[in-house]
Amino acid sequence: MFKIGCHLSISKGYYKAGLQAVDINANTFQFFTRNPRGGKAKALDMDDINKFSELVKEHDFGVLFAHAPYTMNLSSDKEDIRDFAKSVLKDDLNRLKLFPKSYYIFHPGSHLKQGSDKGIEYIVEALNETLTEDNEITILLEGMAGKGTEIGRNMEELKKIIDGVKYNENLGICIDTCHLYSSGFDIVNDLNGVIDSIDKIIGFDRVKAVHLNDSKTEFASNKDRHELIGKGTIGMEAIVNIINHPYLRELPFNLETPNDVKGHKEEIEMLRTAYK
């Protein structure tokens, strides 16, 4: 079954966000675990969570995407920023124990001119400090477009992180179609080649989720500029090929396009029609 949704606000609670997802014909959605630019997470309301859990079962939702805040930079050159990021990571994973049907997605971060090797070393250190053998939450590194000093601009960097983590059974990646295209993976003209490359470097079994976005910029631009589905340089034909590809079609997809909820509803309807 096609699992498609978009990023939604949980400012009014998880249950309200779930109802909004149902209203736009989504059966998954993404949410920020806390303010994307802030630190402290909102207190959890167990009545709200219980109502939401029942809604998820009733409407056969796919896996939810719990996205870490942008301020979480595990690879920073500053110790206080890394310590803050570690505290966010630990707190988020603890809170997500109440949401067993969810993936935790985070940007690997920026090494800020230390070099990617040092940044990766810090990320691995943080994950090894946090993850225990009994961890059951699937944690996904998001592949990035490659702007500035971002880590995760290629599969080799993501693999190095995964391989460095002791308890990595539930560690995988989230691919973003805009980021892939912008970082030099030609998903428009050689989707099979891209999939083969990911499989050879990381193993496609590690790919658990997809951010479905078009791109405002040209191929290999290293710029992270999302566009509406079918309105960018990736284009509708390539997007349709992606959602129907045998290696991808069963994965959960969430939109991060520059749209409002009404616009996301239209995109979801368009994609459902194109799904075969």
N, C-alpha and C positions, 0 to 999 in steps of 0.2 A: 504493500500500500504506500502511496506517495505521501511522505511526511514533509509538509511545507508550512512555513510560518514566517514571522518577521520579528524584529526587535520591538518589544512593548514596554511601557512604563509600569512599574509595580508600586508607584507612589500611593495608589489607593488600595493596595493589597494584592496578593496573589490571586485571590478568587475573582476580583474585578478584572484583572488582566486576563485570566482564563476565560471569563465570559466574553471579553473583547475579542479574544482569539477565535472563539466559537462563532461570534458574529461575523467575522471576516473570512470564515471557512478555512481557518488555520487549524492544524492539529499538532502543532508544536509552536514554541516561541522562544525568543531569547530575552533575557533581562540582565541588568547590571546587579551584581550582588550588593552594591552600595553606590553612593554617588560616584559617578565616573571620575570626578575631579576632587573627591573628598576622601575622608578617612573612616570615620565611625559609621558602622552599619545601623540601620533602623532596627529597633527591637522586634523580635518575631512574635506574631500573634497566633497562638496555636489554634484558636477557633477558625481563623482565616485559613490557616494551612490545612486544617482538616477538611473544610469545605472545598478548598481547592483540590485536594487529593481525590475527593469523591468525584469532582467534575472531570479530572484527568482520566479517571477510570471509566466514567460514563461515556465520554466522547473518544475513548481510545486514542489518547494523545501519544505522540512519539516522544522520544527523549527531549527534554528541555535543555537549552543552552544557558548556563549560568556564567556570565562574562565578568571577569575581574575588572576592577577600575584601571583606568589608564595610568594612574599615579603609581601603580605597583611595578616598580622597576628592580627586579632581582639582580640585574647586571650592572647597576650603577657604580660609579667610581667613588661614591660617598657612602661611608659605612652607615650613617644614620638613615639614609634613604633605603639601603638594603635591609636594615633592621625593620624599618616600617613595612617594607614589602613582605618580609617574612611573617610579620605579625598579621598582616592582611590575609596572606595565604593560609596560615594556620586557622585563623578565625573563620574564614570562608569555608574551608573544608569541614570544619566542625559544624557549622550551620547547615551545610548541605546534606548532612546525615539525615535531616528531616525530609529531604527531597531525593529519595533513592533513584528516581527515574530522571537523572540529570547529568550532564557533562559539565565539568569546570574548565572553562577556556580562558587562557591568558596569553598576552603578548610577551614573548621572551624578554623584551626590553631593549635598551640601547647601551652600548658599552662606553659611549662618550669618550672616544679616542684612546681608550686603554688597549684596544685591539679585541677582536672577537674571541680569541682564545681565553683571555682573562675574563671577559664577560660570561662566557660559557662556564668557566670554572666556578664563578659565583652562583650561577643558576643551579648548577649541579649540586653545589654545596648546600644551597637552600632546600632543594628537593630532598636531598639525603637527610637533612636535619628534620624534615617534616614528615616524610612518608615512612610508614612502618609496614611491616610484613602483612598486617591485617587490614590495610587500606582497601576499601571497596569502591571508592569514588574514582570514576574515570576522569583523568586530567589530560587536557589537550593543549599542546603547544600550537599557537597559531602561526602559520607561515606568513611572512611579511613581504611588503613590496620592495624593500631594500633601500629606503630613503635614509640619508644620513648615516648614523652608526647603528642602525637597527640590527639586531641578531635575529636569525631565522629567515634570511633572504634566500637561502637555498636549502636543499634537503640534507646536504652534508652537515650543516650546522645543527639542524634539528636532530639528526641521527647522533651526533656527538653528545648532545644533551641526554637523549634517551639512553644511550649506551653507558653514560657515566652514572646513572641513577641505579642504586642497588635493587630497590623494589620497584621495578618498572613495568610489571605485568599490566597495570592499568594506566599506563602512560602512552599517549598517542598523539595524533596531530589533527588539527582542523585546517582544511584548505579553504582559501578564499579565492574565488575566481578572479576578482580584480587584482588581488595581490599576486597571484600566480602569473597572470598575463603581464603585469607591470614588472615583475622580477625576471622575465625572460623565458617563461614556459608558454609555448605557443599552443594554447588550448583551442585556438580558432582553426588552425591549419593542420595540427598534429596532436589531437587529443590522445590518441592511442600511444603515441610516443612519449607524451608527458606521463601518462599512467604507467607505462613500462619503466620509465626513469625513476619514478617514485617507488615503484615496487622493488627495483633492483637496489636502490640506496637504503630505503627504510623498511620496505615490506608493506604492501598495500593493506595488510590486516591492521596496521597502525592508524590508517585513515578512518576516522569515526564520524566526521561531521563536515558539512559544507556551508560556508557563507556564500550565498548566491548573489553576486553583484555584477553589473556591467561596469565599464571603465570610461572615465572622461579622457584618459590620456592614451598615447600610442603604445604599441608593444615595446616592452623592455625599457620603459621610461623611468622605472624605480620611483614612481610617484603614486601615492595612495589617494586616488580620487574616484570615489564610487559614483556610478551613474545609474539611472533608471534602467530596468530590464529592457533590452532591445533598443536603447537609445544611445549606446556608446560604441566604443571601438571593438568590443567583443561581439556584440550583435545578437539578434534573436536566434538565428540559425545555430550558432555555436552554443548558446544557452540551452536550446532544445536538445542538442546532441549530448550535452552534459547531464541533464536530468534523466535522459533515457539510456545512458551508457550502462551496460550490464555490470560494471564494477562500481557504479555510483548510484544507480537508481533506487537502491534500498536504503541508502543513507539518509539521515534527516537533513533537510535544507532550511536555512533561515535567511531571509532578506535583510540586508543592511543598506538598502538603496536610499537616496535622499528624498524620501516620500513621507506623506502623512498617512494616518491609518486608513483613510478612504482610498488613497492611492495604492497602498499595500494590498488592500482587498482586491482591487482591479488587477494588480500584478499576479496575485495568487490565483485568481480565476483564469487569467490568461495562461499561466503555467499549468494549471490542472487540465485545461483543454489540450495543451501540447504534450502532456505526459501520456505515454502509450503503454 
